[in-house]
Amino acid sequence: MRGGFEKWMVLLGIPCVLAWLACTAVVQAMPLPQRKVIAITQVTVIDVEHGRSVGSQTVLIEDGRIVSITASRNARIPPAAQRVDGRGHFLIPGLVDMHVHLFNLSSHRPPNDWSFPLYVANGITGVREMRGDVASMQWVNRWRKSFNDGELAAPRILAAGIAVYGASPQDAAHQVDAAADAGADFIKVFSEIPASHWRAVLAAAKARSLPVVGHVPAGVSFLAAATAGQRSDEHLMQAYEACSSIENQLLEDRRGLAGDTLTARRDAQEMQTLKAFDPETCRKVARAVAVTGQVQVPTLVLADEDLLAQNGSPSADPRWRYLRADEHPRWEQFLSTRRRMRRWQSCADRSLNRSCRSCIKPVFRSWRAPTHPCRGFIRASPCTMSWSCWSSRV
């Protein structure tokens, strides 16, 4: 599996085409220019390898590849080259967004290829698609072909994965084989997957030379996942627990759970987990995980969503106009839900200053009052009377 992952990481390093940071307008989805030679002159190049900026450079691009970066005074530019005046601007290597969702498997809406020009306009030349299915891979293959043929202004889809869960460990292994046959570049796992299924996924993926990435399952320790060979952890899942003094206790409390029941138990423990934060334990675990080579993808954009939710109407954000029109109501609903979640968490924090599980019942007794600040933000199952907190962790 490591060999397959290294091949995948090499592919991630391929797109070094420089992207304009100063781009302010959205690039339209149209065929790329027929001109094959481009010279960006008098530009400041940001050398990320050596941590420096180099002024007055000319970058020559032929057939989509950088062939030279030289001082402008010494540059030899072909007469037929398309010249771009770079004075007052900066060039950096193309950015890679390591966690995107181009498909809407839950809502069954069309793929998000409308967003391709937005990526390019923001200097993102490569993306890692995090949740597809067998049918999705056909879309990915078409996009890749159009990109390679110069027909599509879009980021390169460097890797695309298929999520696996399975009704049993054996079924999970079969799903890995199906994903591999469909051309997936990796297998993704979510928090809900039981530890037994997760181990079966790792074994089956290793047999097919596919990396396993995604959430560290809620029933598996942070370090154990890295040691077992899960190649990335999205959203820092299970890092809270690993940085606490009670990780073993928390995992024992989740033993035998799966699916939504497992993640509900995890979310209910979150405040208890954070209060048990132990800096020395955290440093130790961080060093041990670093040795395994597991990549952390923190998706800090989620904090930006929280900020949007707190600031009322998102239409005041200058980026709002770039969203496709039919995306507006969906985002408004999402951010409204986010606000309710944050308000409920604030109520939970104030109630006896205890964990969510401790605060739910006393708050629930008064939540029906029309003026109660937590009204409408607690969910209880009338059949099982099992309680869980809403959480902003995804």
Secondary structure, DSSP 8 states (H G I E B T S, - for coil): -HHHHHHHHHHHT----EEESS--S---S----S--EEEEEEEEEEETTTTEEEEEEEEEEETTEEEEEEEGGG----TT-EEEE-TT-EEEE-EEEEEE---BTTTTB--SGGGHHHHHHTTEEEEEEEEE-HHHHHHHHHHHHHHHTT---S-EEEEEEEE---SSHHHHHHHHHHHHHHT-SEEEE-TTS-HHHHHHHHHHHHHTT--EEE---TTS-HHHHHHHT--EEETTTTHHHHTBS-HHHHHHHHTT--HHHHHHHHHHTHHHHHHTB-HHHHHHHHHHHHHHT-EEE--THHHHHHHHHHTS-GGGSTTGGGS-TTHHHHHHHHHHHHHHHHHHHHHHHHSTT--HHHHHHHHHHHTTSTT-TTTT--EE-TTT--EE---S--
